[in-house]
Amino acid sequence: MTDALSPVLPLADGRGLPQVGLGVYKTTDAESATAVDFALRHGYRLIDTASMYRNEKGVGDGVRRSGLPRDDVFVTTKVWFTENGYESTLRSFDESLERLGMEYVDLYLIHWPAPATDRYVDTWRALLRLEDEGRARSVGVANFHPKHVERLVAETGRTPAVNQVELHPWLPQPELRAYDAAHGIVTQAWSPLARGHVFDTARGGEVLAAIGRKHGKSAAQVVLRWHVQLGIAVIPKSVTPARIRENIALFDFELDADDLTAIAGLATGERTGVDPDDRN
């Protein structure tokens, strides 16, 4: 069993979030169990799932299969936007815990605000109850614009610990990152490799490949290291053992100013997913 490889970012609630974790979007229960077990044995300590991924059972199986004590593994799951609302969120959380086979999760997120349905504040109130009960040790949001976070704080007085958003060199989100930093919120990136853009020469992949050759690293490692140096948490997804190991091998090199300038030139504002205002 490899020791933990990722540094831990402090959360405003006093807990800590491993900066690099494993995402399991679009993987089956069986695939997730195998990938989670492998990742935990090779230095990962954060696993990110969601009720919508339909693989929480596999994640729980993988955590148990690894043999690590439950308290040594940081598990995140999320409530899907169709379940937004106070009572429906509490039900969804109970169902997630049952599928995971766990008594608590380390982080529970509102997956999307879905502003047109106007239920995300009630969802947040349910998350705060779960945090107060200790069944969700930390709570946060995903895919929230600052205006959505501001409403949560205005109506409840409590700030999310984490905001998980689409973030990569093509969509670096500087304003959102600045807002989060100013309010003690850790920004976590989903799709940090932009669903394969890192290898697309038409989108600047050759820039990343050249930086990788300079450091003896892959283009993917360059992009993940970029996130790390910006202080962003990342959850790259893979079920391939070699790629899982590669994605956390980020702490034996550093991007220099020229590298960072070249990567900044890739920004286009292009999303691979949906704008949070449009998800309803």
C-alpha positions as CSV (number, residue, x, y, z in Angstrom):
1,M,0.0,0.0,0.0
2,T,1.5,3.3,-1.1
3,D,1.4,6.2,1.3
4,A,-0.9,9.2,0.5
5,L,0.7,11.2,-2.4
6,S,-1.5,14.3,-2.5
7,P,-1.2,17.4,-0.3
8,V,-4.3,18.3,1.6
9,L,-6.0,21.7,1.2
10,P,-7.5,23.2,4.3
11,L,-11.2,23.8,4.3
12,A,-12.8,26.7,6.1
13,D,-14.7,24.3,8.3
14,G,-11.4,23.0,9.8
15,R,-11.3,19.8,7.7
16,G,-8.9,19.0,4.9
17,L,-9.5,18.1,1.2
18,P,-6.9,16.0,-0.7
19,Q,-5.9,18.1,-3.6
20,V,-5.8,15.3,-6.2
21,G,-8.5,12.6,-6.2
22,L,-10.1,10.1,-8.5
23,G,-13.3,10.8,-10.4
24,V,-15.6,8.0,-11.5
25,Y,-18.0,9.7,-13.9
26,K,-19.4,7.3,-16.5
27,T,-18.0,4.1,-15.0
28,T,-20.0,1.1,-13.9
29,D,-20.1,-0.3,-10.4
30,A,-17.7,-3.0,-11.3
31,E,-15.3,-0.6,-13.1
32,S,-15.5,1.8,-10.2
33,A,-14.8,-0.8,-7.5
34,T,-11.6,-1.9,-9.4
35,A,-10.4,1.6,-10.1
36,V,-11.1,2.8,-6.6
37,D,-9.3,-0.1,-5.0
38,F,-6.3,0.4,-7.3
39,A,-6.2,4.1,-6.8
40,L,-6.3,3.9,-3.0
41,R,-3.5,1.3,-3.0
42,H,-1.4,3.7,-5.1
43,G,-1.6,6.9,-3.1
44,Y,-5.0,8.4,-3.7
45,R,-7.1,9.3,-0.7
46,L,-10.1,11.1,-2.4
47,I,-12.8,9.5,-4.4
48,D,-15.5,11.6,-6.1
49,T,-18.9,10.1,-7.1
50,A,-22.5,11.2,-7.3
51,S,-26.0,9.7,-7.2
52,M,-26.4,10.4,-10.9
53,Y,-23.3,8.4,-11.7
54,R,-25.1,5.2,-10.6
55,N,-21.9,3.7,-9.2
56,E,-21.9,4.6,-5.5
57,K,-22.2,0.9,-4.6
58,G,-19.0,0.2,-6.6
59,V,-17.2,3.1,-4.9
60,G,-18.1,1.7,-1.5
61,D,-17.0,-1.8,-2.5
62,G,-13.7,-0.4,-3.8
63,V,-13.0,1.5,-0.6
64,R,-13.6,-1.6,1.5
65,R,-11.6,-3.8,-0.9
66,S,-8.6,-1.5,-0.5
67,G,-8.3,-2.4,3.2
68,L,-7.8,1.2,4.2
69,P,-9.6,2.4,7.4
70,R,-12.7,4.4,6.4
71,D,-11.4,7.5,8.1
72,D,-8.3,7.5,5.8
73,V,-10.4,7.9,2.7
74,F,-12.2,11.1,1.7
75,V,-15.5,10.2,-0.1
76,T,-17.6,12.8,-2.0
77,T,-21.0,12.3,-3.4
78,K,-23.7,14.7,-4.7
79,V,-27.5,15.2,-4.9
80,W,-28.8,15.4,-8.5
81,F,-30.7,18.5,-9.4
82,T,-34.0,16.7,-9.9
83,E,-33.9,15.9,-6.2
84,N,-33.3,19.5,-5.2
85,G,-35.5,20.5,-2.3
86,Y,-35.3,20.0,1.5
87,E,-37.0,16.6,2.0
88,S,-36.1,15.2,-1.3
89,T,-32.4,16.0,-0.6
90,L,-32.5,14.2,2.7
91,R,-34.1,11.2,1.1
92,S,-31.5,11.2,-1.7
93,F,-28.7,11.4,0.9
94,D,-30.0,8.4,2.8
95,E,-30.1,6.4,-0.5
96,S,-26.6,7.4,-1.3
97,L,-25.3,6.3,2.1
98,E,-27.1,3.0,1.7
99,R,-25.6,2.4,-1.7
100,L,-22.1,3.4,-0.5
101,G,-22.5,1.2,2.6
102,M,-21.2,4.0,4.8
103,E,-22.3,5.8,7.9
104,Y,-21.1,9.2,6.6
105,V,-19.6,11.0,3.6
106,D,-16.7,13.4,3.9
107,L,-18.2,15.9,1.4
108,Y,-21.8,16.2,0.1
109,L,-22.4,18.6,-2.7
110,I,-25.4,20.2,-4.5
111,H,-24.7,18.9,-8.0
112,W,-26.3,21.8,-9.8
113,P,-28.2,24.9,-8.7
114,A,-30.9,24.5,-11.4
115,P,-32.0,28.1,-10.8
116,A,-35.2,27.9,-12.8
117,T,-36.7,25.5,-10.3
118,D,-35.6,27.7,-7.4
119,R,-35.0,24.9,-4.9
120,Y,-31.3,25.1,-4.3
121,V,-31.5,27.2,-1.1
122,D,-33.8,24.6,0.4
123,T,-31.3,21.9,-0.7
124,W,-28.6,23.9,1.0
125,R,-30.6,23.9,4.2
126,A,-30.8,20.2,4.0
127,L,-27.1,19.9,3.6
128,L,-26.5,22.1,6.6
129,R,-28.7,19.8,8.7
130,L,-26.7,16.8,7.5
131,E,-23.5,18.6,8.4
132,D,-24.8,19.5,11.8
133,E,-25.8,15.8,12.3
134,G,-22.2,14.7,11.4
135,R,-23.4,12.5,8.5
136,A,-21.9,14.8,6.0
137,R,-18.6,16.0,7.5
138,S,-18.3,18.9,5.0
139,V,-20.8,20.4,2.6
140,G,-20.5,22.4,-0.6
141,V,-21.8,23.0,-4.0
142,A,-20.9,22.1,-7.6
143,N,-21.4,24.2,-10.7
144,F,-22.4,27.3,-8.8
145,H,-21.8,30.8,-10.2
146,P,-20.8,33.4,-7.5
147,K,-24.4,34.8,-7.6
148,H,-25.8,31.4,-6.6
149,V,-23.3,31.2,-3.7
150,E,-24.1,34.7,-2.6
151,R,-27.8,33.8,-2.3
152,L,-27.0,30.8,-0.1
153,V,-24.9,32.9,2.2
154,A,-27.5,35.7,2.3
155,E,-30.4,33.4,3.2
156,T,-28.6,31.0,5.6
157,G,-25.5,32.7,6.8
158,R,-23.3,29.7,5.9
159,T,-20.7,29.4,3.1
160,P,-20.0,26.3,1.1
161,A,-16.6,24.7,1.9
162,V,-16.1,23.7,-1.8
163,N,-17.3,24.7,-5.2
164,Q,-16.7,22.0,-7.8
165,V,-16.8,23.4,-11.3
166,E,-15.7,22.8,-14.9
167,L,-12.2,24.2,-15.0
168,H,-9.3,23.7,-17.4
169,P,-6.9,25.8,-19.5
170,W,-9.6,26.5,-22.0
171,L,-12.0,27.6,-19.2
172,P,-9.8,28.9,-16.4
173,Q,-12.6,30.8,-14.6
174,P,-10.3,33.5,-13.0
175,E,-13.3,35.5,-11.7
176,L,-14.9,32.5,-10.0
177,R,-11.5,31.4,-8.6
178,A,-11.0,34.9,-7.2
179,Y,-14.4,34.9,-5.6
180,D,-14.0,31.5,-4.1
181,A,-10.6,32.5,-2.7
182,A,-11.9,35.7,-1.2
183,H,-14.7,33.8,0.6
184,G,-12.6,30.9,1.9
185,I,-14.1,28.4,-0.6
186,V,-11.8,25.7,-2.2
187,T,-12.3,25.5,-5.9
188,Q,-12.3,21.9,-7.3
189,A,-12.1,21.1,-11.0
190,W,-14.1,18.5,-12.7
191,S,-13.1,17.7,-16.3
192,P,-9.6,19.1,-15.6
193,L,-8.4,17.5,-18.8
194,A,-11.3,19.0,-20.8
195,R,-12.5,15.7,-22.0
196,G,-9.5,15.0,-24.2
197,H,-8.7,18.6,-25.4
198,V,-5.2,18.2,-23.9
199,F,-4.4,15.8,-26.7
200,D,-6.1,17.8,-29.5
201,T,-3.5,19.6,-31.6
202,A,-6.3,21.8,-33.1
203,R,-7.0,23.2,-29.7
204,G,-3.4,23.7,-28.5
205,G,-2.5,20.2,-27.4
206,E,0.9,20.6,-29.0
207,V,1.7,23.5,-26.7
208,L,1.0,21.2,-23.7
209,A,2.9,18.3,-25.3
210,A,6.0,20.6,-25.8
211,I,5.8,21.7,-22.2
212,G,5.6,18.0,-21.2
213,R,8.7,17.1,-23.2
214,K,10.5,19.9,-21.5
215,H,9.7,18.3,-18.1
216,G,9.6,14.6,-19.1
217,K,5.9,14.5,-18.4
218,S,2.7,13.9,-20.4
219,A,0.4,16.7,-21.6
220,A,-2.2,15.5,-19.0
221,Q,0.4,15.8,-16.2
222,V,1.2,19.3,-17.3
223,V,-2.4,20.4,-17.1
224,L,-3.0,18.7,-13.8
225,R,0.2,20.3,-12.4
226,W,-1.1,23.7,-13.7
227,H,-4.2,23.1,-11.5
228,V,-2.1,22.2,-8.5
229,Q,0.1,25.3,-8.8
230,L,-3.0,27.5,-9.0
231,G,-4.2,25.9,-5.7
232,I,-7.1,24.1,-7.4
233,A,-8.2,20.6,-6.3
234,V,-8.6,18.1,-9.2
235,I,-10.5,14.8,-9.7
236,P,-9.2,13.4,-13.0
237,K,-11.2,10.3,-14.1
238,S,-9.6,7.1,-15.4
239,V,-10.1,3.3,-15.0
240,T,-6.7,2.5,-16.6
241,P,-4.1,1.6,-14.0
242,A,-1.2,3.3,-15.8
243,R,-3.2,6.5,-16.2
244,I,-4.4,6.5,-12.6
245,R,-0.8,6.4,-11.4
246,E,0.3,9.0,-13.9
247,N,-2.4,11.4,-12.9
248,I,-1.1,11.7,-9.3
249,A,2.6,11.8,-10.2
250,L,2.6,15.6,-10.1
251,F,4.9,16.6,-7.3
252,D,8.4,16.0,-8.7
253,F,8.3,18.9,-11.2
254,E,7.2,22.5,-11.4
255,L,5.9,24.7,-14.3
256,D,7.9,27.8,-14.8
257,A,6.7,31.3,-15.8
258,D,7.1,30.6,-19.5
259,D,5.0,27.4,-19.2
260,L,2.3,29.3,-17.3
261,T,2.2,32.0,-19.9
262,A,1.9,29.5,-22.7
263,I,-1.0,27.7,-21.0
264,A,-2.8,31.0,-20.3
265,G,-2.8,31.5,-24.1
266,L,-5.1,28.5,-24.5
267,A,-8.1,30.2,-22.8
268,T,-11.1,30.5,-25.0
269,G,-14.0,30.3,-22.6
270,E,-15.1,27.0,-24.2
271,R,-17.1,24.6,-22.0
272,T,-17.3,20.9,-22.5
273,G,-20.4,20.8,-20.3
274,V,-23.4,23.0,-19.6
275,D,-23.5,26.5,-18.2
276,P,-25.0,26.3,-14.7
277,D,-27.6,28.8,-15.6
278,D,-28.9,26.5,-18.4
279,R,-29.1,23.3,-16.3
280,N,-32.7,22.9,-15.2
